[in-house]
Amino acid sequence: MTEAEARWAWSPWLGQELPPHGPEVKQQVPAEVQVLTLQATFDAHRKSNTQLWQRLYDVMETPMMEKSKVEIIESVRGTIERLRSRITELESRAVGSPVAGTIPEGWPEMETARYGDFDQVDWEMRFLSRLTQLLTLRPFDAGVYEIEKLEWAESWMTLIVRVWFREECYLVGWQQHLPTLRRTFTPADASAVANAWHTGEFSPCYVPQPYEPEPDGIHWYGRRP
């Protein structure tokens, strides 16, 4: 038995007319149905194409009837070229700027003048930045409270907290002279000092016992003279 005879013997269509396949299938579909199928496919592509163009016009903030498709393409190309040019300009400035560690040729050498005890001011800002982060995160703190005020002026920090206890709220405040606080730590890393102050002085925050508010209604820990 040859291979062809073996295939014919095992064919599921043995003794039957083979089903239509290939181009013959399309030929058996009525022309009206083929036209409707093509029209539906064309409409879907046209709708998708229109939506894509509409998105492009929206990005360029241009009404569709104001510019032709050729004009909007040229507008996009011009915008991209301007942006690339601007990016190149900014990158060249950044590479040659004093911030990057080099001064471009021809630039005058300028020193930043700082007045007063700027080292202490910088330290206080780093301290307050870390303390604010801790007050937001509330690590290891189960007290029910909210921050009423956090103020910094003339090296004094003022922190006022509203604390709840048995459905009643109480005001508790701290006034801290930051240069004095800094001198009590060695080394006096601002973040480390903020961690220590938050753990030792503030957290956890509860109603002090006895609660002794001053005329302003706040129980103070330390007061500015």
FENHU-V154599 format. One line per field, one symbol per residue. burial: 1 if it has 9 or more other C-alpha atoms within 8 Angstrom, else 0. A space follows every 10 residues. Layout:
burial = ???
This chain:
burial = 0000010000 0000000000 0000100000 0001000000 0000000000 0001001100 0100001000 0100010000 0000000000 0001011000 0110000000 0000000000 1011011101 1001000000 0001101001 0000111111 1111100001 1111111100 1100000101 1011111110 0011111000 0010000111 00000
